[in-house]
Amino acid sequence: MADVALYLIGLSELLGINLEEEIMNKMEKNEKRKYETINGVLTKVKE
């Protein structure tokens, strides 16, 4: 996992992407999603 994190940090630096900002944006988006358990499986029902 640490290797993946270091790779992403390096790649984001090369591409000029603010990785922290992108992670925060994605977390906000995920918080708005709605899930239901259908047939014993947690399923996304609304974006």
Backbone as a chain_set.jsonl record, in Angstrom:
{"seq": "MADVALYLIGLSELLGINLEEEIMNKMEKNEKRKYETINGVLTKVKE", "coords": {"N": [[0.825, -1.194, 0.0], [1.946, 1.219, 0.746], [3.775, 1.629, -1.321], [2.038, 2.118, -3.454], [0.817, 4.493, -2.61], [3.051, 6.23, -2.565], [3.713, 6.179, -5.28], [1.403, 7.387, -6.402], [1.581, 9.94, -5.24], [3.99, 10.878, -6.357], [3.318, 10.788, -9.108], [1.178, 12.601, -9.193], [2.548, 14.933, -8.592], [4.206, 15.19, -10.861], [2.263, 15.619, -12.815], [1.076, 17.913, -12.007], [-1.115, 17.919, -10.316], [-3.232, 18.509, -7.59], [-3.251, 16.352, -5.214], [-4.376, 16.012, -2.644], [-6.577, 17.763, -2.728], [-8.079, 16.58, -4.789], [-8.699, 14.121, -3.603], [-10.288, 14.971, -1.456], [-12.449, 16.087, -2.883], [-13.472, 13.771, -4.083], [-14.241, 12.316, -1.819], [-16.312, 13.947, -0.845], [-18.144, 13.654, -2.956], [-18.679, 10.895, -2.743], [-19.945, 10.819, -0.234], [-22.446, 11.79, -0.786], [-23.761, 9.804, -2.072], [-26.278, 7.255, -2.171], [-27.043, 4.243, -0.567], [-28.383, 0.923, -0.5], [-29.241, -2.177, 1.037], [-29.559, -4.881, -0.918], [-30.787, -7.982, -1.503], [-28.894, -8.911, 0.332], [-26.594, -7.572, -0.4], [-24.713, -4.641, -0.362], [-25.696, -1.944, -2.215], [-25.295, 0.654, -4.572], [-27.731, 3.087, -5.001], [-28.37, 5.633, -5.723], [-26.805, 8.439, -7.133]], "CA": [[0.0, 0.0, 0.0], [2.824, 2.387, 0.798], [4.32, 1.831, -2.666], [0.984, 2.721, -4.266], [0.678, 5.884, -2.16], [4.214, 6.98, -3.043], [3.576, 6.299, -6.731], [0.376, 8.403, -6.669], [2.113, 11.25, -4.862], [4.95, 11.258, -7.395], [2.601, 11.016, -10.359], [0.42, 13.851, -9.084], [3.528, 16.025, -8.683], [4.611, 15.322, -12.267], [1.141, 16.091, -13.621], [0.59, 19.183, -11.469], [-2.429, 17.692, -9.721], [-3.277, 18.59, -6.136], [-3.826, 15.066, -4.82], [-5.221, 16.203, -1.461], [-7.828, 18.385, -3.174], [-8.828, 15.574, -5.548], [-9.213, 13.14, -2.634], [-11.388, 15.62, -0.721], [-13.576, 16.175, -3.82], [-14.022, 12.431, -4.245], [-14.912, 11.961, -0.566], [-17.574, 14.696, -0.846], [-19.027, 12.996, -3.919], [-19.082, 9.608, -2.18], [-20.847, 11.051, 0.891], [-23.778, 12.106, -1.309], [-24.347, 8.595, -2.656], [-27.228, 6.517, -1.346], [-26.876, 2.8, -0.686], [-29.37, 0.047, 0.124], [-28.89, -3.581, 0.999], [-30.47, -5.607, -1.801], [-30.392, -9.4, -1.512], [-27.707, -9.083, 1.165], [-25.442, -6.88, -0.979], [-24.81, -3.18, -0.322], [-25.768, -1.513, -3.604], [-25.525, 2.084, -4.787], [-29.027, 3.284, -5.638], [-28.495, 7.014, -6.192], [-25.547, 9.177, -7.209]], "C": [[0.871, 1.26, 0.0], [3.416, 2.683, -0.573], [3.305, 2.512, -3.575], [0.826, 4.192, -3.896], [1.838, 6.736, -2.672], [4.165, 7.186, -4.546], [2.561, 7.392, -7.08], [0.859, 9.808, -6.335], [3.085, 11.746, -5.927], [4.28, 11.593, -8.706], [1.822, 12.328, -10.317], [1.348, 15.064, -9.151], [3.928, 16.266, -10.137], [3.514, 15.943, -13.117], [0.563, 17.419, -13.124], [-0.799, 19.086, -10.874], [-2.313, 17.784, -8.201], [-4.01, 17.353, -5.625], [-4.746, 15.202, -3.617], [-6.583, 16.778, -1.855], [-8.699, 17.372, -3.926], [-9.432, 14.517, -4.624], [-10.395, 13.729, -1.875], [-12.63, 15.738, -1.609], [-14.261, 14.824, -3.971], [-14.77, 11.99, -2.981], [-16.252, 12.672, -0.444], [-18.593, 14.032, -1.766], [-19.553, 11.681, -3.356], [-20.075, 9.762, -1.033], [-22.277, 11.304, 0.435], [-24.483, 10.888, -1.902], [-25.264, 7.905, -1.653], [-27.063, 5.024, -1.626], [-28.023, 2.087, 0.012], [-28.845, -1.377, 0.072], [-29.964, -4.315, 0.207], [-29.948, -7.036, -1.918], [-29.076, -9.634, -0.767], [-26.462, -8.385, 0.654], [-25.681, -5.371, -0.917], [-24.659, -2.65, -1.736], [-26.034, -0.017, -3.681], [-26.841, 2.251, -5.536], [-29.209, 4.689, -6.168], [-27.141, 7.691, -6.107], [-25.68, 10.491, -6.496]], "O": [[0.556, 2.243, -0.672], [3.55, 3.845, -0.954], [3.662, 3.379, -4.372], [0.715, 5.044, -4.777], [1.624, 7.846, -3.159], [4.536, 8.252, -5.038], [2.82, 8.226, -7.948], [0.577, 10.756, -7.067], [3.013, 12.9, -6.35], [4.634, 12.58, -9.35], [1.809, 13.079, -11.293], [0.979, 16.101, -9.701], [3.983, 17.409, -10.59], [3.799, 16.71, -14.037], [-0.335, 17.982, -13.751], [-1.572, 20.043, -10.915], [-1.405, 17.207, -7.602], [-5.24, 17.314, -5.606], [-5.799, 14.565, -3.576], [-7.618, 16.325, -1.367], [-9.911, 17.316, -3.721], [-10.558, 14.071, -4.846], [-11.4, 13.048, -1.674], [-13.745, 15.512, -1.139], [-15.489, 14.743, -3.985], [-15.821, 11.356, -3.074], [-17.229, 12.075, 0.01], [-19.758, 13.867, -1.402], [-20.742, 11.385, -3.479], [-20.961, 8.922, -0.872], [-23.22, 11.058, 1.187], [-25.676, 10.945, -2.198], [-25.046, 7.968, -0.443], [-26.959, 4.603, -2.778], [-28.57, 2.587, 0.995], [-28.093, -1.737, -0.834], [-31.127, -4.364, 0.609], [-28.827, -7.271, -2.369], [-28.252, -10.449, -1.182], [-25.379, -8.576, 1.207], [-26.719, -4.881, -1.361], [-23.636, -2.868, -2.385], [-26.877, 0.516, -2.961], [-27.048, 1.634, -6.581], [-30.102, 4.93, -6.979], [-26.417, 7.534, -5.124], [-24.724, 11.266, -6.446]]}, "num_chains": 1, "name": "protein.A"}
